[in-house]
Amino acid sequence: MSIMIAEVYKALVEAGAPEDSARAAASSIPVAKDLASKQDIAEVRQEITSLRGELRQEITSLRGEVKSDLKLIKFVYGPAVLPMLTKLVFFP
């Protein structure tokens, strides 16, 4: 249920607006405590920037781990895979 701002409702009725319209208009105005301030938005932006930096570091770290794992796989399993492939291709 929305909160109606009584001062706005009263002013609209005194100005000649129908009560239903005045009530609907006064109820549609957001309460100031429910709105974000410039400081709130700045804090959220700062937090997003911080999280973006952390995410970039994680991605960079994971890329490095994947590259080193691929090099290890190629080094360890490469010599074993080539003879098996040769056998499969030439000696079925």
N, CA, C and O atoms as a GROMACS GRO file, in nm:
protein
  368
    1MET      N    1   0.085  -0.118   0.000
    1MET     CA    2   0.000   0.000   0.000
    1MET      C    3   0.089   0.124   0.000
    1MET      O    4   0.184   0.133   0.078
    2SER      N    5   0.057   0.216  -0.087
    2SER     CA    6   0.140   0.336  -0.095
    2SER      C    7   0.099   0.437   0.011
    2SER      O    8  -0.014   0.438   0.060
    3ILE      N    9   0.195   0.522   0.045
    3ILE     CA   10   0.172   0.626   0.145
    3ILE      C   11   0.126   0.751   0.072
    3ILE      O   12   0.185   0.791  -0.028
    4MET      N   13   0.020   0.813   0.123
    4MET     CA   14  -0.029   0.936   0.062
    4MET      C   15   0.028   1.055   0.138
    4MET      O   16   0.025   1.058   0.262
    5ILE      N   17   0.080   1.150   0.066
    5ILE     CA   18   0.132   1.270   0.128
    5ILE      C   19   0.014   1.364   0.152
    5ILE      O   20  -0.044   1.419   0.058
    6ALA      N   21  -0.019   1.382   0.279
    6ALA     CA   22  -0.139   1.457   0.317
    6ALA      C   23  -0.136   1.601   0.270
    6ALA      O   24  -0.238   1.655   0.229
    7GLU      N   25  -0.019   1.664   0.276
    7GLU     CA   26  -0.009   1.804   0.236
    7GLU      C   27  -0.039   1.820   0.087
    7GLU      O   28  -0.106   1.916   0.047
    8VAL      N   29   0.009   1.728   0.008
    8VAL     CA   30  -0.015   1.735  -0.136
    8VAL      C   31  -0.163   1.711  -0.164
    8VAL      O   32  -0.224   1.781  -0.245
    9TYR      N   33  -0.220   1.612  -0.098
    9TYR     CA   34  -0.362   1.582  -0.115
    9TYR      C   35  -0.447   1.704  -0.080
    9TYR      O   36  -0.537   1.742  -0.156
   10LYS      N   37  -0.418   1.763   0.035
   10LYS     CA   38  -0.495   1.880   0.081
   10LYS      C   39  -0.483   1.995  -0.019
   10LYS      O   40  -0.582   2.060  -0.051
   11ALA      N   41  -0.362   2.019  -0.067
   11ALA     CA   42  -0.341   2.129  -0.162
   11ALA      C   43  -0.415   2.106  -0.293
   11ALA      O   44  -0.470   2.199  -0.350
   12LEU      N   45  -0.416   1.983  -0.339
   12LEU     CA   46  -0.486   1.953  -0.464
   12LEU      C   47  -0.637   1.969  -0.448
   12LEU      O   48  -0.704   2.022  -0.536
   13VAL      N   49  -0.691   1.922  -0.334
   13VAL     CA   50  -0.835   1.937  -0.310
   13VAL      C   51  -0.872   2.084  -0.299
   13VAL      O   52  -0.974   2.127  -0.353
   14GLU      N   53  -0.790   2.163  -0.229
   14GLU     CA   54  -0.817   2.306  -0.215
   14GLU      C   55  -0.806   2.378  -0.349
   14GLU      O   56  -0.870   2.481  -0.370
   15ALA      N   57  -0.724   2.324  -0.439
   15ALA     CA   58  -0.709   2.386  -0.570
   15ALA      C   59  -0.823   2.348  -0.664
   15ALA      O   60  -0.832   2.399  -0.776
   16GLY      N   61  -0.912   2.258  -0.617
   16GLY     CA   62  -1.029   2.224  -0.697
   16GLY      C   63  -1.024   2.090  -0.766
   16GLY      O   64  -1.113   2.058  -0.845
   17ALA      N   65  -0.921   2.009  -0.739
   17ALA     CA   66  -0.912   1.877  -0.801
   17ALA      C   67  -1.013   1.783  -0.733
   17ALA      O   68  -1.036   1.795  -0.613
   18PRO      N   69  -1.072   1.691  -0.809
   18PRO     CA   70  -1.161   1.593  -0.747
   18PRO      C   71  -1.084   1.509  -0.644
   18PRO      O   72  -0.964   1.487  -0.659
   19GLU      N   73  -1.154   1.464  -0.539
   19GLU     CA   74  -1.087   1.391  -0.430
   19GLU      C   75  -1.019   1.265  -0.480
   19GLU      O   76  -0.908   1.233  -0.435
   20ASP      N   77  -1.083   1.192  -0.572
   20ASP     CA   78  -1.021   1.068  -0.624
   20ASP      C   79  -0.889   1.099  -0.695
   20ASP      O   80  -0.789   1.030  -0.674
   21SER      N   81  -0.890   1.202  -0.778
   21SER     CA   82  -0.769   1.239  -0.852
   21SER      C   83  -0.661   1.291  -0.758
   21SER      O   84  -0.544   1.259  -0.775
   22ALA      N   85  -0.700   1.370  -0.658
   22ALA     CA   86  -0.604   1.422  -0.561
   22ALA      C   87  -0.542   1.310  -0.481
   22ALA      O   88  -0.421   1.310  -0.455
   23ARG      N   89  -0.625   1.212  -0.441
   23ARG     CA   90  -0.575   1.098  -0.364
   23ARG      C   91  -0.477   1.016  -0.449
   23ARG      O   92  -0.371   0.976  -0.400
   24ALA      N   93  -0.511   0.991  -0.575
   24ALA     CA   94  -0.424   0.913  -0.664
   24ALA      C   95  -0.292   0.986  -0.688
   24ALA      O   96  -0.185   0.925  -0.688
   25ALA      N   97  -0.300   1.117  -0.710
   25ALA     CA   98  -0.178   1.194  -0.735
   25ALA      C   99  -0.089   1.198  -0.611
   25ALA      O  100   0.033   1.182  -0.622
   26ALA      N  101  -0.148   1.219  -0.496
   26ALA     CA  102  -0.069   1.226  -0.372
   26ALA      C  103  -0.009   1.090  -0.338
   26ALA      O  104   0.100   1.083  -0.281
   27SER      N  105  -0.080   0.983  -0.372
   27SER     CA  106  -0.028   0.849  -0.344
   27SER      C  107   0.084   0.808  -0.438
   27SER      O  108   0.164   0.720  -0.405
   28SER      N  109   0.090   0.870  -0.554
   28SER     CA  110   0.192   0.830  -0.652
   28SER      C  111   0.327   0.897  -0.630
   28SER      O  112   0.425   0.860  -0.695
   29ILE      N  113   0.333   0.993  -0.542
   29ILE     CA  114   0.460   1.062  -0.515
   29ILE      C  115   0.544   0.975  -0.421
   29ILE      O  116   0.497   0.938  -0.314
   30PRO      N  117   0.668   0.941  -0.460
   30PRO     CA  118   0.751   0.857  -0.373
   30PRO      C  119   0.794   0.933  -0.248
   30PRO      O  120   0.815   1.054  -0.250
   31VAL      N  121   0.806   0.858  -0.140
   31VAL     CA  122   0.851   0.916  -0.014
   31VAL      C  123   1.002   0.935  -0.023
   31VAL      O  124   1.073   0.846  -0.072
   32ALA      N  125   1.052   1.047   0.025
   32ALA     CA  126   1.194   1.082   0.010
   32ALA      C  127   1.286   0.977   0.072
   32ALA      O  128   1.395   0.954   0.019
   33LYS      N  129   1.247   0.914   0.181
   33LYS     CA  130   1.335   0.816   0.245
   33LYS      C  131   1.354   0.690   0.160
   33LYS      O  132   1.447   0.613   0.183
   34ASP      N  133   1.265   0.670   0.062
   34ASP     CA  134   1.274   0.553  -0.025
   34ASP      C  135   1.360   0.577  -0.148
   34ASP      O  136   1.386   0.484  -0.225
   35LEU      N  137   1.403   0.701  -0.169
   35LEU     CA  138   1.481   0.735  -0.286
   35LEU      C  139   1.631   0.732  -0.255
   35LEU      O  140   1.672   0.757  -0.142
   36ALA      N  141   1.711   0.700  -0.355
   36ALA     CA  142   1.855   0.699  -0.338
   36ALA      C  143   1.909   0.841  -0.349
   36ALA      O  144   1.866   0.919  -0.434
   37SER      N  145   2.004   0.873  -0.262
   37SER     CA  146   2.067   1.005  -0.268
   37SER      C  147   2.188   0.998  -0.361
   37SER      O  148   2.229   0.890  -0.404
   38LYS      N  149   2.245   1.114  -0.391
   38LYS     CA  150   2.365   1.117  -0.474
   38LYS      C  151   2.478   1.041  -0.405
   38LYS      O  152   2.558   0.974  -0.472
   39GLN      N  153   2.485   1.051  -0.274
   39GLN     CA  154   2.588   0.979  -0.198
   39GLN      C  155   2.567   0.828  -0.208
   39GLN      O  156   2.663   0.752  -0.222
   40ASP      N  157   2.441   0.784  -0.201
   40ASP     CA  158   2.412   0.641  -0.215
   40ASP      C  159   2.459   0.590  -0.352
   40ASP      O  160   2.521   0.484  -0.362
   41ILE      N  161   2.429   0.666  -0.454
   41ILE     CA  162   2.468   0.627  -0.590
   41ILE      C  163   2.620   0.626  -0.605
   41ILE      O  164   2.675   0.536  -0.669
   42ALA      N  165   2.686   0.725  -0.547
   42ALA     CA  166   2.833   0.730  -0.553
   42ALA      C  167   2.894   0.609  -0.483
   42ALA      O  168   2.992   0.553  -0.532
   43GLU      N  169   2.837   0.569  -0.369
   43GLU     CA  170   2.888   0.452  -0.297
   43GLU      C  171   2.870   0.325  -0.378
   43GLU      O  172   2.958   0.240  -0.381
   44VAL      N  173   2.755   0.312  -0.444
   44VAL     CA  174   2.731   0.194  -0.527
   44VAL      C  175   2.827   0.191  -0.645
   44VAL      O  176   2.881   0.086  -0.679
   45ARG      N  177   2.850   0.306  -0.706
   45ARG     CA  178   2.945   0.313  -0.818
   45ARG      C  179   3.085   0.273  -0.772
   45ARG      O  180   3.156   0.201  -0.842
   46GLN      N  181   3.125   0.321  -0.654
   46GLN     CA  182   3.258   0.288  -0.601
   46GLN      C  183   3.268   0.138  -0.575
   46GLN      O  184   3.370   0.076  -0.605
   47GLU      N  185   3.164   0.080  -0.521
   47GLU     CA  186   3.165  -0.064  -0.495
   47GLU      C  187   3.171  -0.144  -0.625
   47GLU      O  188   3.243  -0.244  -0.633
   48ILE      N  189   3.097  -0.101  -0.726
   48ILE     CA  190   3.101  -0.168  -0.856
   48ILE      C  191   3.240  -0.159  -0.917
   48ILE      O  192   3.290  -0.257  -0.972
   49THR      N  193   3.303  -0.043  -0.907
   49THR     CA  194   3.438  -0.025  -0.960
   49THR      C  195   3.536  -0.117  -0.889
   49THR      O  196   3.622  -0.178  -0.953
   50SER      N  197   3.522  -0.128  -0.758
   50SER     CA  198   3.608  -0.217  -0.681
   50SER      C  199   3.587  -0.363  -0.722
   50SER      O  200   3.684  -0.437  -0.742
   51LEU      N  201   3.462  -0.403  -0.734
   51LEU     CA  202   3.432  -0.541  -0.773
   51LEU      C  203   3.480  -0.571  -0.914
   51LEU      O  204   3.524  -0.682  -0.943
   52ARG      N  205   3.471  -0.472  -1.002
   52ARG     CA  206   3.519  -0.489  -1.139
   52ARG      C  207   3.671  -0.515  -1.139
   52ARG      O  208   3.720  -0.600  -1.213
   53GLY      N  209   3.744  -0.441  -1.055
   53GLY     CA  210   3.888  -0.462  -1.046
   53GLY      C  211   3.922  -0.600  -0.992
   53GLY      O  212   4.012  -0.667  -1.043
   54GLU      N  213   3.848  -0.644  -0.889
   54GLU     CA  214   3.870  -0.778  -0.834
   54GLU      C  215   3.841  -0.885  -0.938
   54GLU      O  216   3.914  -0.984  -0.949
   55LEU      N  217   3.735  -0.866  -1.014
   55LEU     CA  218   3.698  -0.963  -1.117
   55LEU      C  219   3.805  -0.971  -1.225
   55LEU      O  220   3.838  -1.080  -1.272
   56ARG      N  221   3.858  -0.856  -1.265
   56ARG     CA  222   3.965  -0.857  -1.366
   56ARG      C  223   4.087  -0.932  -1.315
   56ARG      O  224   4.149  -1.008  -1.390
   57GLN      N  225   4.122  -0.913  -1.188
   57GLN     CA  226   4.235  -0.985  -1.131
   57GLN      C  227   4.210  -1.135  -1.130
   57GLN      O  228   4.300  -1.214  -1.161
   58GLU      N  229   4.088  -1.176  -1.094
   58GLU     CA  230   4.054  -1.318  -1.093
   58GLU      C  231   4.064  -1.378  -1.234
   58GLU      O  232   4.117  -1.487  -1.252
   59ILE      N  233   4.012  -1.306  -1.333
   59ILE     CA  234   4.016  -1.356  -1.470
   59ILE      C  235   4.160  -1.369  -1.518
   59ILE      O  236   4.195  -1.469  -1.582
   60THR      N  237   4.243  -1.270  -1.488
   60THR     CA  238   4.383  -1.276  -1.526
   60THR      C  239   4.452  -1.395  -1.460
   60THR      O  240   4.529  -1.466  -1.525
   61SER      N  241   4.424  -1.416  -1.333
   61SER     CA  242   4.483  -1.529  -1.261
   61SER      C  243   4.438  -1.662  -1.321
   61SER      O  244   4.520  -1.753  -1.340
   62LEU      N  245   4.310  -1.674  -1.351
   62LEU     CA  246   4.259  -1.799  -1.410
   62LEU      C  247   4.316  -1.824  -1.548
   62LEU      O  248   4.345  -1.938  -1.583
   63ARG      N  249   4.333  -1.718  -1.626
   63ARG     CA  250   4.394  -1.735  -1.758
   63ARG      C  251   4.535  -1.790  -1.745
   63ARG      O  252   4.576  -1.878  -1.821
   64GLY      N  253   4.610  -1.737  -1.649
   64GLY     CA  254   4.746  -1.785  -1.628
   64GLY      C  255   4.747  -1.932  -1.586
   64GLY      O  256   4.831  -2.009  -1.632
   65GLU      N  257   4.654  -1.970  -1.499
   65GLU     CA  258   4.646  -2.109  -1.456
   65GLU      C  259   4.612  -2.202  -1.572
   65GLU      O  260   4.669  -2.310  -1.584
   66VAL      N  261   4.519  -2.160  -1.657
   66VAL     CA  262   4.480  -2.243  -1.771
   66VAL      C  263   4.597  -2.258  -1.868
   66VAL      O  264   4.622  -2.367  -1.918
   67LYS      N  265   4.668  -2.149  -1.892
   67LYS     CA  266   4.783  -2.157  -1.983
   67LYS      C  267   4.889  -2.251  -1.929
   67LYS      O  268   4.945  -2.330  -2.004
   68SER      N  269   4.918  -2.242  -1.800
   68SER     CA  270   5.020  -2.330  -1.744
   68SER      C  271   4.974  -2.475  -1.745
   68SER      O  272   5.054  -2.566  -1.767
   69ASP      N  273   4.844  -2.498  -1.720
   69ASP     CA  274   4.791  -2.635  -1.725
   69ASP      C  275   4.799  -2.692  -1.866
   69ASP      O  276   4.832  -2.809  -1.884
   70LEU      N  277   4.770  -2.609  -1.967
   70LEU     CA  278   4.778  -2.656  -2.106
   70LEU      C  279   4.922  -2.690  -2.144
   70LEU      O  280   4.948  -2.788  -2.214
   71LYS      N  281   5.016  -2.608  -2.098
   71LYS     CA  282   5.157  -2.636  -2.127
   71LYS      C  283   5.198  -2.768  -2.062
   71LYS      O  284   5.270  -2.847  -2.122
   72LEU      N  285   5.153  -2.791  -1.939
   72LEU     CA  286   5.186  -2.914  -1.868
   72LEU      C  287   5.125  -3.034  -1.940
   72LEU      O  288   5.192  -3.137  -1.957
   73ILE      N  289   5.001  -3.022  -1.982
   73ILE     CA  290   4.935  -3.133  -2.052
   73ILE      C  291   5.007  -3.164  -2.182
   73ILE      O  292   5.031  -3.280  -2.215
   74LYS      N  293   5.043  -3.059  -2.256
   74LYS     CA  294   5.114  -3.078  -2.382
   74LYS      C  295   5.250  -3.144  -2.358
   74LYS      O  296   5.291  -3.232  -2.434
   75PHE      N  297   5.318  -3.103  -2.253
   75PHE     CA  298   5.451  -3.157  -2.222
   75PHE      C  299   5.442  -3.302  -2.176
   75PHE      O  300   5.521  -3.386  -2.220
   76VAL      N  301   5.348  -3.332  -2.088
   76VAL     CA  302   5.339  -3.466  -2.029
   76VAL      C  303   5.272  -3.564  -2.124
   76VAL      O  304   5.322  -3.675  -2.145
   77TYR      N  305   5.160  -3.526  -2.181
   77TYR     CA  306   5.083  -3.620  -2.261
   77TYR      C  307   5.114  -3.614  -2.409
   77TYR      O  308   5.080  -3.706  -2.483
   78GLY      N  309   5.176  -3.508  -2.455
   78GLY     CA  310   5.208  -3.495  -2.596
   78GLY      C  311   5.289  -3.611  -2.651
   78GLY      O  312   5.251  -3.668  -2.754
   79PRO      N  313   5.399  -3.649  -2.586
   79PRO     CA  314   5.479  -3.761  -2.638
   79PRO      C  315   5.402  -3.894  -2.639
   79PRO      O  316   5.432  -3.980  -2.721
   80ALA      N  317   5.306  -3.912  -2.551
   80ALA     CA  318   5.232  -4.036  -2.546
   80ALA      C  319   5.119  -4.039  -2.649
   80ALA      O  320   5.086  -4.145  -2.702
   81VAL      N  321   5.060  -3.924  -2.678
   81VAL     CA  322   4.946  -3.919  -2.768
   81VAL      C  323   4.990  -3.939  -2.913
   81VAL      O  324   4.920  -4.007  -2.988
   82LEU      N  325   5.102  -3.884  -2.954
   82LEU     CA  326   5.147  -3.894  -3.093
   82LEU      C  327   5.166  -4.040  -3.136
   82LEU      O  328   5.116  -4.077  -3.242
   83PRO      N  329   5.235  -4.123  -3.059
   83PRO     CA  330   5.246  -4.264  -3.100
   83PRO      C  331   5.111  -4.336  -3.108
   83PRO      O  332   5.091  -4.420  -3.196
   84MET      N  333   5.019  -4.304  -3.016
   84MET     CA  334   4.888  -4.368  -3.021
   84MET      C  335   4.813  -4.328  -3.146
   84MET      O  336   4.751  -4.412  -3.211
   85LEU      N  337   4.818  -4.199  -3.181
   85LEU     CA  338   4.751  -4.153  -3.303
   85LEU      C  339   4.814  -4.217  -3.426
   85LEU      O  340   4.743  -4.256  -3.519
   86THR      N  341   4.945  -4.227  -3.429
   86THR     CA  342   5.016  -4.289  -3.541
   86THR      C  343   4.971  -4.433  -3.556
   86THR      O  344   4.944  -4.479  -3.667
   87LYS      N  345   4.963  -4.505  -3.444
   87LYS     CA  346   4.920  -4.644  -3.447
   87LYS      C  347   4.778  -4.656  -3.498
   87LYS      O  348   4.748  -4.745  -3.579
   88LEU      N  349   4.689  -4.568  -3.453
   88LEU     CA  350   4.550  -4.574  -3.496
   88LEU      C  351   4.535  -4.544  -3.644
   88LEU      O  352   4.453  -4.606  -3.712
   89VAL      N  353   4.615  -4.449  -3.695
   89VAL     CA  354   4.602  -4.409  -3.834
   89VAL      C  355   4.665  -4.511  -3.928
   89VAL      O  356   4.604  -4.546  -4.029
   90PHE      N  357   4.784  -4.558  -3.896
   90PHE     CA  358   4.857  -4.644  -3.989
   90PHE      C  359   4.837  -4.793  -3.962
   90PHE      O  360   4.857  -4.873  -4.053
   91PHE      N  361   4.799  -4.831  -3.844
   91PHE     CA  362   4.782  -4.973  -3.810
   91PHE      C  363   4.647  -4.996  -3.741
   91PHE      O  364   4.641  -5.022  -3.621
   92PRO      N  365   4.541  -4.987  -3.816
   92PRO     CA  366   4.408  -5.000  -3.755
   92PRO      C  367   4.376  -5.136  -3.706
   92PRO      O  368   4.267  -5.158  -3.653
   0.00000   0.00000   0.00000
